[in-house]
């Protein structure tokens, strides 16, 4: 599949070294869902390569949720393991 940043929430399922968005974003929170196993990871960076959020899958495969993220510039889904998806809730 491909990352979907049209509409809300955004759904990221494909890792990339390039930004899928380059402008400023105000995010309510992230969720890592649908991954295959414990230890699967997701890593989200901004356009400067700085970490915005990361999560590691749990053995019971429950969704991993962030706290409030707020403002950051750009979005690079650096790593998304195990067929998982990162849901980005935009404010």
MDAnalysis code that builds the backbone (N, CA, C; Angstrom):
import MDAnalysis as mda
import numpy as np

u = mda.Universe.empty(273, n_residues=91, atom_resindex=np.repeat(np.arange(91), 3), trajectory=True)
u.add_TopologyAttr("name", ["N", "CA", "C"] * 91)
u.add_TopologyAttr("resid", np.arange(1, 92))
u.add_TopologyAttr("resname", ["UNK", "UNK", "UNK", "UNK", "UNK", "UNK", "UNK", "UNK", "UNK", "UNK", "UNK", "UNK", "UNK", "UNK", "UNK", "UNK", "UNK", "UNK", "UNK", "UNK", "UNK", "UNK", "UNK", "UNK", "UNK", "UNK", "UNK", "UNK", "UNK", "UNK", "UNK", "UNK", "UNK", "UNK", "UNK", "UNK", "UNK", "UNK", "UNK", "UNK", "UNK", "UNK", "UNK", "UNK", "UNK", "UNK", "UNK", "UNK", "UNK", "UNK", "UNK", "UNK", "UNK", "UNK", "UNK", "UNK", "UNK", "UNK", "UNK", "UNK", "UNK", "UNK", "UNK", "UNK", "UNK", "UNK", "UNK", "UNK", "UNK", "UNK", "UNK", "UNK", "UNK", "UNK", "UNK", "UNK", "UNK", "UNK", "UNK", "UNK", "UNK", "UNK", "UNK", "UNK", "UNK", "UNK", "UNK", "UNK", "UNK", "UNK", "UNK"])
u.atoms.positions = np.array([
    [0.829, -1.180, 0.000],
    [0.000, 0.000, 0.000],
    [0.873, 1.242, 0.000],
    [0.238, 2.373, 0.115],
    [0.969, 3.630, 0.136],
    [0.498, 4.472, 1.307],
    [1.364, 5.343, 1.769],
    [0.991, 6.251, 2.838],
    [-0.162, 7.134, 2.372],
    [-1.149, 7.330, 3.249],
    [-2.308, 8.152, 2.894],
    [-2.342, 9.371, 3.804],
    [-2.074, 10.537, 3.195],
    [-2.087, 11.776, 3.959],
    [-3.175, 12.722, 3.459],
    [-4.148, 12.169, 2.737],
    [-5.328, 12.934, 2.338],
    [-6.421, 12.622, 3.350],
    [-7.089, 13.624, 3.842],
    [-8.113, 13.395, 4.854],
    [-7.486, 13.181, 6.211],
    [-8.326, 12.842, 7.163],
    [-7.861, 12.635, 8.531],
    [-8.516, 11.417, 9.121],
    [-7.829, 10.621, 9.895],
    [-6.411, 10.722, 10.232],
    [-5.526, 10.265, 9.073],
    [-4.245, 10.596, 9.160],
    [-3.290, 10.105, 8.181],
    [-2.939, 8.665, 8.543],
    [-2.693, 7.840, 7.512],
    [-2.323, 6.441, 7.730],
    [-1.001, 6.184, 7.015],
    [0.013, 5.837, 7.788],
    [1.339, 5.551, 7.251],
    [1.597, 4.058, 7.363],
    [1.895, 3.416, 6.228],
    [2.178, 1.981, 6.261],
    [3.431, 1.621, 5.479],
    [4.102, 2.624, 4.924],
    [5.294, 2.406, 4.118],
    [6.432, 3.279, 4.621],
    [7.530, 2.656, 5.025],
    [8.691, 3.404, 5.495],
    [9.339, 4.146, 4.326],
    [10.007, 5.251, 4.650],
    [10.636, 6.074, 3.627],
    [11.798, 6.846, 4.246],
    [12.786, 7.164, 3.431],
    [13.863, 8.037, 3.892],
    [13.578, 9.480, 3.498],
    [12.534, 9.682, 2.715],
    [12.131, 11.018, 2.284],
    [10.871, 11.441, 3.021],
    [10.676, 12.741, 3.216],
    [9.470, 13.207, 3.899],
    [8.210, 12.921, 3.083],
    [7.150, 12.520, 3.760],
    [5.844, 12.410, 3.113],
    [5.089, 13.724, 3.279],
    [5.611, 14.605, 4.145],
    [5.054, 15.934, 4.370],
    [6.196, 16.826, 4.828],
    [6.263, 18.073, 4.330],
    [7.389, 18.935, 4.680],
    [7.007, 20.175, 5.488],
    [5.740, 20.517, 5.547],
    [5.299, 21.701, 6.286],
    [5.134, 21.385, 7.775],
    [4.810, 22.420, 8.543],
    [4.537, 22.245, 9.968],
    [3.238, 21.492, 10.176],
    [3.197, 20.659, 11.198],
    [2.041, 19.830, 11.539],
    [1.783, 19.968, 13.039],
    [0.520, 20.017, 13.407],
    [0.150, 19.932, 14.827],
    [-0.603, 18.624, 15.008],
    [0.021, 17.709, 15.701],
    [-0.546, 16.370, 15.874],
    [-1.087, 16.196, 17.289],
    [-2.268, 15.600, 17.374],
    [-2.834, 15.272, 18.681],
    [-2.086, 14.084, 19.282],
    [-1.947, 13.011, 18.501],
    [-1.170, 11.850, 18.950],
    [-0.993, 10.872, 17.788],
    [-0.171, 9.842, 18.047],
    [0.100, 8.769, 17.099],
    [-0.376, 7.449, 17.697],
    [-0.661, 6.484, 16.807],
    [-0.943, 5.116, 17.245],
    [-0.240, 4.157, 16.293],
    [0.433, 3.141, 16.843],
    [1.061, 2.083, 16.065],
    [0.161, 0.869, 16.201],
    [-0.405, 0.399, 15.088],
    [-1.421, -0.632, 15.132],
    [-1.211, -1.655, 14.017],
    [-1.777, -2.833, 14.173],
    [-1.757, -3.852, 13.133],
    [-0.418, -4.506, 12.881],
    [0.519, -4.357, 13.784],
    [1.837, -4.975, 13.614],
    [1.739, -6.473, 13.912],
    [2.760, -7.220, 13.466],
    [2.683, -8.681, 13.510],
    [3.182, -9.314, 14.806],
    [4.092, -8.662, 15.514],
    [4.638, -9.325, 16.689],
    [5.337, -8.394, 17.650],
    [5.593, -8.922, 18.830],
    [6.327, -8.171, 19.845],
    [7.688, -7.782, 19.293],
    [8.093, -6.590, 19.566],
    [9.387, -6.121, 19.096],
    [9.337, -5.394, 17.770],
    [8.232, -5.478, 17.026],
    [8.099, -4.670, 15.813],
    [8.146, -3.205, 16.227],
    [8.808, -2.386, 15.408],
    [9.007, -0.986, 15.769],
    [8.474, -0.056, 14.706],
    [8.177, 1.172, 15.148],
    [7.954, 2.268, 14.222],
    [8.781, 3.450, 14.721],
    [9.338, 4.189, 13.773],
    [10.145, 5.366, 14.083],
    [9.704, 6.479, 13.146],
    [9.306, 7.602, 13.728],
    [8.846, 8.757, 12.965],
    [9.780, 9.924, 13.259],
    [10.338, 10.521, 12.199],
    [11.243, 11.657, 12.331],
    [10.642, 12.894, 11.686],
    [11.227, 14.056, 11.998],
    [10.843, 15.285, 11.311],
    [11.765, 15.478, 10.099],
    [11.615, 16.600, 9.372],
    [12.407, 16.795, 8.147],
    [13.891, 16.980, 8.428],
    [14.247, 17.275, 9.680],
    [15.654, 17.430, 10.059],
    [16.256, 16.137, 10.594],
    [15.485, 15.053, 10.535],
    [15.971, 13.769, 11.014],
    [15.861, 13.587, 12.514],
    [15.222, 14.534, 13.211],
    [15.050, 14.432, 14.656],
    [13.864, 13.529, 14.975],
    [14.011, 12.741, 16.003],
    [12.955, 11.822, 16.413],
    [11.725, 12.599, 16.887],
    [10.571, 12.251, 16.329],
    [9.292, 12.791, 16.771],
    [8.622, 11.787, 17.704],
    [8.610, 10.510, 17.279],
    [7.995, 9.464, 18.105],
    [8.487, 8.104, 17.641],
    [8.579, 7.169, 18.579],
    [8.856, 5.775, 18.254],
    [8.074, 4.883, 19.205],
    [7.774, 3.694, 18.733],
    [7.053, 2.726, 19.558],
    [7.548, 1.326, 19.231],
    [7.403, 0.437, 20.200],
    [7.751, -0.966, 20.039],
    [6.520, -1.800, 20.369],
    [6.210, -2.745, 19.486],
    [5.046, -3.603, 19.676],
    [5.142, -4.447, 20.930],
    [4.002, -4.723, 21.521],
    [3.947, -5.529, 22.742],
    [3.535, -6.966, 22.406],
    [3.801, -7.914, 23.307],
    [3.457, -9.312, 23.056],
    [1.966, -9.554, 22.825],
    [1.100, -8.730, 23.418],
    [-0.340, -8.938, 23.234],
    [-0.887, -8.200, 22.004],
    [0.008, -7.572, 21.227],
    [-0.317, -6.898, 19.966],
    [-1.311, -5.740, 20.108],
    [-1.403, -5.162, 21.294],
    [-2.286, -4.012, 21.471],
    [-1.681, -2.777, 20.807],
    [-2.547, -1.839, 20.450],
    [-2.092, -0.590, 19.857],
    [-1.157, 0.134, 20.815],
    [-0.110, 0.720, 20.259],
    [0.820, 1.530, 21.043],
    [0.496, 2.989, 20.744],
    [0.156, 3.756, 21.760],
    [-0.282, 5.132, 21.582],
    [0.701, 6.102, 22.214],
    [0.847, 7.254, 21.561],
    [1.703, 8.304, 22.102],
    [0.899, 9.203, 23.025],
    [1.609, 10.048, 23.734],
    [0.984, 11.163, 24.411],
    [0.858, 12.283, 23.384],
    [0.377, 13.418, 23.776],
    [0.238, 14.547, 22.867],
    [1.611, 14.905, 22.286],
    [1.672, 15.067, 20.976],
    [2.928, 15.377, 20.306],
    [3.092, 16.884, 20.095],
    [2.066, 17.577, 19.627],
    [2.027, 19.000, 19.332],
    [2.690, 19.307, 17.993],
    [3.454, 20.405, 17.905],
    [3.994, 20.898, 16.633],
    [5.336, 20.261, 16.282],
    [5.517, 19.956, 14.988],
    [6.814, 19.532, 14.450],
    [6.799, 19.813, 12.950],
    [7.971, 19.898, 12.352],
    [8.055, 20.221, 10.928],
    [8.357, 18.983, 10.109],
    [7.419, 18.625, 9.248],
    [7.612, 17.510, 8.334],
    [7.435, 16.159, 9.005],
    [7.381, 15.149, 8.153],
    [7.100, 13.803, 8.641],
    [7.814, 12.782, 7.761],
    [8.687, 12.006, 8.380],
    [9.383, 10.915, 7.690],
    [9.105, 9.625, 8.451],
    [8.368, 8.680, 7.833],
    [8.151, 7.385, 8.482],
    [9.382, 6.495, 8.274],
    [10.396, 6.699, 9.093],
    [11.698, 6.053, 8.940],
    [11.625, 4.527, 9.002],
    [10.786, 4.002, 9.903],
    [10.692, 2.549, 10.079],
    [9.268, 2.186, 10.491],
    [8.701, 1.176, 9.814],
    [7.399, 0.632, 10.195],
    [7.492, -0.879, 9.971],
    [7.619, -1.630, 11.053],
    [7.834, -3.078, 10.965],
    [6.523, -3.866, 11.025],
    [6.623, -5.123, 10.614],
    [5.580, -6.114, 10.851],
    [4.252, -5.850, 10.175],
    [4.265, -5.138, 9.052],
    [3.015, -4.853, 8.366],
    [2.118, -3.900, 9.132],
    [2.688, -3.215, 10.114],
    [1.910, -2.302, 10.935],
    [1.601, -0.993, 10.244],
    [0.798, -0.202, 10.905],
    [0.416, 1.124, 10.418],
    [0.592, 2.118, 11.553],
    [0.994, 3.323, 11.170],
    [1.050, 4.419, 12.115],
    [-0.083, 5.370, 11.758],
    [-0.982, 5.577, 12.708],
    [-2.094, 6.480, 12.510],
    [-1.699, 7.825, 13.124],
    [-1.765, 8.885, 12.318],
    [-1.399, 10.223, 12.776],
    [-2.674, 11.041, 12.906],
    [-3.006, 11.391, 14.130],
    [-4.200, 12.190, 14.385],
    [-3.797, 13.661, 14.393],
    [-4.267, 14.394, 13.390],
    [-3.931, 15.804, 13.218],
    [-4.953, 16.663, 13.950],
    [-4.457, 17.713, 14.628],
    [-5.371, 18.663, 15.291],
    [-5.853, 19.678, 14.280],
])
